[in-house]
């Protein structure tokens, strides 16, 4: 299944940082157990993964689930 990032208001082929920031701004509406793998699979294909980005996101809870937070690491 292909994912269209345009559906959440991001231009086609955004930078990894831009797409991630947009996803985090809308995480409570977008990220669920069912959808998270699709979003992160898409993010994994974008340019911009580097040590600075990894440090930036290393302490951000990604998936809200009944009061628990899970983390996604590259």
URRA-V147534 format. One record per pair of residues at least 12 apart in sequence whose C-alpha atoms are under 7 Angstrom apart, sorted by the first residue. I is the first residue (numbers start at 0). J is the second residue. D is the distance in whole Angstrom. If there is no record, write none. Layout:
# URRA-V147534
i j d
I J D
I J D
This chain:
# URRA-V147534
i j d
2 37 7
2 41 7
14 45 6
14 46 6
14 47 6
15 42 6
15 45 5
15 46 6
15 47 5
15 48 7
16 47 7
27 63 7
30 62 6
31 62 7
